[in-house]
Amino acid sequence: MASQAPDLRQKAKNALLAMQRYSWEQGVAAQSFLESGDSELVILLAKEAVVRQLADGRLGVMGNLTAVTDPAAAGEALLFAARTTGDAALSNAAAKMIDWLLYRAPRTTAGILYHLHDRAQVWVDSFYMAPPFLSAAGHHDEAVKQIEGFRRLLFDPGKKLMSHIWDEERHAFARKAFWGVGNGWALAGMARVVRTLPSMMKQEKERLIRYVKEGVEGCLPYMREDGLFHDVLDDPTTFVETNLSQMLSYVLYRGMAGGWLDAGYAECADRMRHAAQGKVDRYGLVQGVCASPHFDRPGTAAEGQAFFLLMEAAADDWGALS
């Protein structure tokens, strides 16, 4: 599929920059600019995440002081900014964020990170927030450990889908639903770790690729004729949602471009991408995503804008090879 007119991306970028952002939203925005090659914006967003870094190391914290893994979403962009500028303050900030994840953040007895400071819960969102930064920073074993731990608690082998929230104190799901965007977070996070694991970790990389393939095959049967999904994948009474299509397209394009997903997925990726492009309004807002601030209805969100840009960047990389 040919690239959409550049002004569509520019409008989506403008809309993203206009949005107020919590820590993970700042992180996924910075990552979208990193993968789009917009280096100056990466540096600017990374610097702002450091301005709002807590003493314990958590990056970009605004309002929500309970987030454990969300602040790490800006980590890879921060590492890039530190290398590009040579600014020791940025390097030190990245080291503090790593120290939080490795030694200070609350976790299960098995060492798996909680998503919130005030609840003994593991959330599917954390797949994207912490492991990619850990791996990009060279802590590959810890990145894989966290993925394995999240998956052990959240993955349903029958459905090949991830549930949303596991409560460790109750040893039961706080929310078992197969949230579409949650599965998108998991697959996109694992796809990013696949890209950064070193060649010496071939077995681990192959295992993560298998996990991504399983998750993709779990999601795709729920795609609607219009290329979109319901908010809860197996519940057609929930609203029709846009962002999972962007997230899955991103994963498929990245996997195909990386040579670890079959090129036969291109038709599905293009179909979902086309559906998402059709949801961009005149102002560049991607409509119909899980909406800020509560993510319980369709609307707009910074993560929806960012994944539009991530999808487009990944499509470009795949298009250059195909």
Secondary structure, 3 states (H helix, E strand, C coil): CCCCCHHHHHHHHHHHHHCCCCHHHHHHHHHHHHHHCCHHHHHHHHHHHHHCCCCCCCCCCCCCCCECCHHHHHHHHHHHHHHHHCCHHHHHHHHHHHHHHHHHCCECCCCCECCECCECEEECCHHHHCHHHHHHCCCHHHHHHHHHHHHHHHEECCCCEECCEEECCCCEEEECCCEHHHHHHHHHHHHHHHHHCCHHHHHHHHHHHHHHHHHHHHHHHHCCCCCCEECECCCCCCCEECHHHHHHHHHHHHHHHCCCCCHHHHHHHHHHHHHHHCCECCCCCECCEECCCCCCCEECCHHHHHHHHHHHHHHHHHHHHC
